[in-house]
Amino acid sequence: ITRRQTSLFVAISVLVTGAYFAPARASEANYRFEVSPVLGYRVGGNFEQEDGPEFDVEESGAFGLTLNGPAGNDGLWEFLYATQDTEIDTAGLFVDDPLLDVDIEYYQFGGVYLFEGERTRPFVALTLGASRFDPAPPEFGPETFFSASLAAGTYLNLAERFGLRLEARVFTTFVDSDSDLFCVSESGAATCLITIDGKTLNQWEARAGLVFRF
């Protein structure tokens, strides 16, 4: 995970912790929402090149933030943001450095189902939204696609308003077959790095985060 992501995680945790330990209201048992800064490690993902090699996404650390709120007795609504600062191995076909820097971000909304438990509550989650692939060379534009994620994990409730969240999540990005990625227009002509032949890109992530309830 990058130094920037680690610093952001620490800053958010400090701010949320300060709010958590502030004087509590009398109705604190009925929390309205929870915030979870999350650190993870993401693996997998490749672009299937039309009439060419596959380009693998390098595994690396990831940072995320989830916002949840009650939705019935055993449910939560969930907004998820997750980002990975990684590289795509291009085998030197497009640039001098075979590793192309790219940020992969997910913006998704969905729900969580909680199983029975007190100190420990297993859960499953499903979210839908968008994924954004932003290459480092400024001349190449970012790409956005529809995506979904499925997760399974558990809450460890350490106190009434504080806990830990552990989960494994798979992100699936749906791409159009035969579409072009990371294009730049030069002299009226478009040049693209990758022409996709597949339809999905899957990434898997192990995640752990603090849970603050308000």
Solvent accessible surface area in square Angstrom, and as a share of the most:
residue,aa,sasa,rsa
1,I,92,0.47
2,T,42,0.24
3,R,212,0.77
4,R,144,0.53
5,Q,2,0.01
6,T,53,0.31
7,S,64,0.41
8,L,78,0.39
9,F,31,0.13
10,V,79,0.45
11,A,48,0.37
12,I,33,0.17
13,S,13,0.08
14,V,95,0.55
15,L,133,0.66
16,V,18,0.11
17,T,44,0.26
18,G,47,0.46
19,A,53,0.41
20,Y,30,0.11
21,F,152,0.63
22,A,47,0.36
23,P,136,0.85
24,A,55,0.42
25,R,174,0.64
26,A,117,0.90
27,S,69,0.45
28,E,54,0.24
29,A,62,0.48
30,N,122,0.63
31,Y,53,0.20
32,R,161,0.59
33,F,68,0.28
34,E,1,0.00
35,V,24,0.14
36,S,0,0.00
37,P,0,0.00
38,V,3,0.02
39,L,58,0.29
40,G,15,0.14
41,Y,106,0.40
42,R,0,0.00
43,V,55,0.32
44,G,27,0.26
45,G,10,0.10
46,N,53,0.27
47,F,4,0.02
48,E,73,0.33
49,Q,38,0.17
50,E,68,0.30
51,D,149,0.77
52,G,41,0.40
53,P,68,0.43
54,E,101,0.45
55,F,2,0.01
56,D,73,0.38
57,V,8,0.05
58,E,65,0.29
59,E,102,0.46
60,S,24,0.16
61,G,4,0.04
62,A,0,0.00
63,F,4,0.02
64,G,0,0.00
65,L,55,0.27
66,T,0,0.00
67,L,63,0.31
68,N,0,0.00
69,G,0,0.00
70,P,64,0.40
71,A,55,0.43
72,G,64,0.62
73,N,149,0.77
74,D,46,0.24
75,G,15,0.14
76,L,9,0.04
77,W,84,0.30
78,E,0,0.00
79,F,82,0.34
80,L,0,0.00
81,Y,49,0.18
82,A,0,0.00
83,T,11,0.06
84,Q,0,0.00
85,D,51,0.26
86,T,6,0.04
87,E,56,0.25
88,I,0,0.00
89,D,55,0.29
90,T,1,0.00
91,A,72,0.55
92,G,38,0.36
93,L,106,0.53
94,F,70,0.29
95,V,45,0.26
96,D,151,0.78
97,D,85,0.44
98,P,60,0.38
99,L,63,0.32
100,L,5,0.03
101,D,66,0.34
102,V,2,0.01
103,D,46,0.24
104,I,0,0.00
105,E,27,0.12
106,Y,0,0.00
107,Y,90,0.34
108,Q,2,0.01
109,F,116,0.48
110,G,19,0.19
111,G,30,0.29
112,V,8,0.05
113,Y,112,0.43
114,L,16,0.08
115,F,89,0.37
116,E,146,0.66
117,G,34,0.32
118,E,151,0.68
119,R,157,0.57
120,T,63,0.37
121,R,47,0.17
122,P,58,0.36
123,F,3,0.01
124,V,61,0.35
125,A,3,0.02
126,L,97,0.48
127,T,0,0.00
128,L,90,0.45
129,G,24,0.23
130,A,32,0.25
131,S,0,0.00
132,R,80,0.29
133,F,1,0.00
134,D,43,0.22
135,P,7,0.04
136,A,61,0.48
137,P,27,0.17
138,P,129,0.81
139,E,94,0.42
140,F,24,0.10
141,G,28,0.27
142,P,64,0.40
143,E,37,0.17
144,T,87,0.51
145,F,29,0.12
146,F,111,0.46
147,S,0,0.00
148,A,16,0.13
149,S,4,0.02
150,L,101,0.50
151,A,3,0.02
152,A,56,0.43
153,G,19,0.18
154,T,31,0.18
155,Y,6,0.02
156,L,50,0.25
157,N,26,0.13
158,L,84,0.42
159,A,47,0.37
160,E,104,0.46
161,R,31,0.11
162,F,51,0.21
163,G,0,0.00
164,L,55,0.27
165,R,2,0.01
166,L,74,0.37
167,E,14,0.06
168,A,63,0.49
169,R,4,0.01
170,V,38,0.22
171,F,0,0.00
172,T,29,0.17
173,T,0,0.00
174,F,90,0.37
175,V,11,0.06
176,D,100,0.52
177,S,46,0.29
178,D,85,0.44
179,S,29,0.19
180,D,69,0.36
181,L,1,0.00
182,F,0,0.00
183,C,40,0.24
184,V,23,0.13
185,S,85,0.55
186,E,104,0.47
187,S,127,0.82
188,G,79,0.76
189,A,60,0.47
190,A,80,0.62
191,T,67,0.39
192,C,42,0.25
193,L,12,0.06
194,I,1,0.01
195,T,35,0.20
196,I,3,0.01
197,D,70,0.36
198,G,11,0.10
199,K,143,0.61
200,T,62,0.36
201,L,3,0.02
202,N,53,0.27
203,Q,0,0.00
204,W,129,0.45
205,E,6,0.02
206,A,66,0.51
207,R,8,0.03
208,A,47,0.37
209,G,6,0.05
210,L,49,0.24
211,V,0,0.00
212,F,3,0.01
213,R,21,0.08
214,F,52,0.22
